[in-house]
């Protein structure tokens, strides 16, 4: 049924919700051990219908992201490393919501990948300079489909590794 998550096979750690902090902790531990610098939360299919429906917004956005960011910060407080988070989207309204509810929350600000002093926003807009939030100076906006995407990935990985080595 839509909207629902679907699996092609049973996950290795069994079925779990995106807000399951034990599953998030296990995944963050494995990803960090594998040398992953950051994870990408793909919100490109997160349309305004999610924001307009309180139940969908809570189940699909708020609960999973709160659990993820809280788990990351709990693990770091215990001296454990975790990947950073980088969100991708193509909708200015969604990003405004994500900024207000997550990026701008002081306790989670160390969860994100930064570029030029601002959280990095990856968009499917071909011309990121025309992205709706560009003038608000909330994010450093880059296109995910430009030829420079590989350079961005390489640079953000280096920045995350430098930040990680300073904190751990």
N, C-alpha and C positions, 0 to 999 in steps of 0.2 A: 504493500500500500504506500502511496505517496502522501505526505512527505515522511519517508523513513529511510534509515540506512539499510543497506543490503550487503550481504557477503556472498562471495562465490564459493567459499568453503569455510569451515570452522577455523577461527583464528588460533594461532599456536597457544596463546594463554587463555583460550576459551572465550566465550561471548562476554562482553562487558559494555557498559555505557561510556560515552565520551567523557563523562564527568566522574568516572571511577578513579579516585586518587591513587589506589594501589596499582591499578593498571598503568596510570600515567607515570608513577614513580618507576615501575619496572621498565617501561619504554624509555624514559629519560636516562635511566642508568645504562641500558643497552646502547642507546644512541651515543651517549657520551663516551662509553668504553670503545665504541667503534670509531671514534674520532670525528663525529658529526659536530660541526660548529654551530649550525642553526637549523631550525625546522621552518618550513613554510606552511602557514595556515592559509589555504586557498579559499577565499570568500568570493570568487568570481561568479559563482552561481547563487550567491546569497542576495536575492532580490528584495525589493522593498516590502514584499508580502510578509517576509519574516519579521521585519521591524514593526509592521502594522498589526501583527497578531501576537498578543502578549504571551500566549502559551508556546507558540513556535519560537519566539525570541528567547524565552527562558530555556527551553529544552535544547535548541540548536545553537544558540550563541552564548548566552549568559552563563548557564551552569557549566558547560565544558570549559569555557575560557577562564572562569574564576577558579575552577578546580586545577587547570593547567598552571596558571600563574601562581596560585597559592602553593602548589606542590613544588614548583621550581624554586620559589623563595624559601620554603621549608628545607629543601635539600641543600641549598646553598648555605643556609644558617647552620646546617650540620657539617659543613665543610666539604660537601659533595659537589662535583661539577655537573652542569647540565648544558645542553645546547641553548642558544638564544632563539628568539622567535622573530619571524619576519612574516608579515601578512601581505597577501596579494588580493587585489580587488579591482573592479572597474567602475564603481559607483560612489560618487562623492557623498551621498547621503549615508551610505553604510559606513564609510570611513569616518565621517563626522561622528557617528554614533560610537564606533570603536574607539576613536580618540577620546571622546568625553567619558566613556565608561571604563576604558582599560588603559590606554596609553598615558592618560593624564593622571592616573592614580599613582601617587608617590611610591607606595610600597611595591609596585610592579614595574617601575621604570627601568630597572636593571634587567628585565626579561627580554628587551627588544634589541634588534640590530639597529645601530645608528650609523648615519652617513652625514658628514658635514654638520655634526652636532644635533641632528634631528632624527627621529625614527624614520627608517627607510620604508617607503610605500612603493610597492611594486604594482603596477597597473597594466592592463591590457590596452590602454590607450596608445595609439601609435605616436601621438604627439603629447608626451606628458606635460609639456609646458601649458597645455590647454586643459589639464585636469581640473575639475571644479574646485578643489581645495588648494591649488597651487599658490594663490595669492595670500592665503591665511598663514603661511609660514609655520605650519604644524608638522609637515613631513618633508623629507627630501624625496622627491618623486622621480621614479625611473620607470621606463617601459620594459616589460618582460619580453617583448617581441622584437625589440631592436637588435641589431647586430652586436651592440655593446653589452648584451646581457651576460655573456661569458666573463667579460672584464668586471662587471659589477659583482658577479658571484665570486670571482677570485679575490677581489678587493674586500668584500664584506667578510669573506672567510678569514682573510689576514687580519682585519680589524677585530673580529670576534676572538681569534687566537691571541692577539695582543691583549685584549681586555681580559680574557680568561687567565692568561699568565699573570696579570697584575692582581687578580682577585683570589686566585687559588694558591 
